[in-house]
Amino acid sequence: MEKILTPHLGTDTLDVAPILSKFHDSLYYALEAEARNPDVVAFKSVVCYRTGLDISTFISQASLKFSILEIFKTYQSGEKVRLCYKALNDMVVQVALEVAASHDIPGKPHISDNYLADLDNSSISHWLGRQRSDAAPILAIADASDHQGLPKHQVCAAPCILPLYPGGWISGCHIPERVPRPRLGMSPDRASRPIASDCTTEPCLPLDRSSPWSRNEVKKPFCDKCSSSVQQIRSCGHVRPHVPLPRFSSPLAARNTPKLNQHTSFPFY
Amino acid sequence: MLDGEPSSVKYPDLHRMVFNLPAIDNHAHPILKEAHRDAFAFEGLVSEAQGVALTEDSVRTVANMRATKELSKLFGLDVNTTWEELKEHRNGLPYSELTGICFEHAKLQTLLLDDGLSGVEESAENYRTHDHFTTSPTKRIARIEVVAEVSIRGSPSRDESLISLEIPRR
């Protein structure tokens, strides 16, 4: 890419199409090489630090070209270029997941403390839902060391990924009761032995009501039968009595919230 | 609790499984090279604070008190060891011995290592180095943004990176 960009330095014109094509091909072959490496067991993306799981799978060429132009401007000014343009980031994730699927290795979006944006029909969760069930599994990382005290992100990751993607596997998080348990049983690496997960069977942890995500989330349909929201579900009668409901933090709730051990381990076979 | 006494626990089978089943650390990052062993304040173990808040204030937190108690046990020190005494003892340990102690008690079967953090090549060990501390060989998790970065730069080296998605870890 440097070779392609250099002739354009100091000019007002930039033909972005070949740059984009070159970048795509270069990225694809680089990821292919990584996937063929027997020591590589998964792909990981930190794109969620920027956009959560709101990763578009319908990326407009115009947006991609704009991203390239922005990189070109930064490159021209001699500053450090950052891969911080959504269209380009989305493309990188999409290419990586395609390569991961073809080599049967997991793609691992690192769930960060960015709130999940409202996912539309072009988002990655819908895209994953259309994939073959035997495609590469998605392993959402939400490890306890990064996110202690921020369980809401782990909570929101599970219902977004697991029901849609049979190969889903969540690490280090508390799985809501409505997520089918058998989907937690696969080993995300190539090891022939079972993997010990630090998942617990606890339902949703207390959510921070002060966050914009929580305020919106409590209003969304939660019950699978009548679409009652989390706030209304106690009175709808469709939830099994033994299924604990999500709890929301308040001074009163905080006193009643049991202490959870995020390092409790259960083997899944 | 590092391992506890099996005879005193309520569910001995569960206790035995939890504390003896080899684990796979499925989201690890490489350990620092010996020359960089003091590159980060040790108090970062228990707090995400920075500056004085980390080095002076965090040592009075409950998390630090708990860490002091557990690490004292790990290093075979007296139960009344203070945080400063603990750090002094740790600093006096040869790096290989220190690393070995920590890995041994963690009972890790293997690591799935993300070595794509910025600065890793300069300050951290190669992923194969970790094989000495685990039962099975270490495996890598390829960070796709780093692969993309290399693709744009057109060089296999990660030095002088032009593009980075790196955001300081929380």
Interface residues (C-beta under 8 A of the other chain):
Chain A: M1 E2 K3 F23 S26 L27 A30 L31 E34 A35 N37 D39 V40 V41 A42 F43 K44 S45 V46 V47 Y49 R50 I71 Y75 K80 V81 R82 L83 C84 N89 V92 V93 A96 K108 S112 D113 L139 I141 D143 D146 H147 S171 G172 P188 D189 R190 A191 R193 I195 A196 T264 S265 P267
Chain B: M17 V18 L21 P22 A23 I24 N26 H27 Q109 T110 L112 D114 G116 Y127 S136 P137 T138 K139 R140 I141 A142 R143 I144 E145 V147 A148 E149 V150 S151 I152 R153 G154 S161 L162 I163 S164 L165 E166 I167 R169 R170
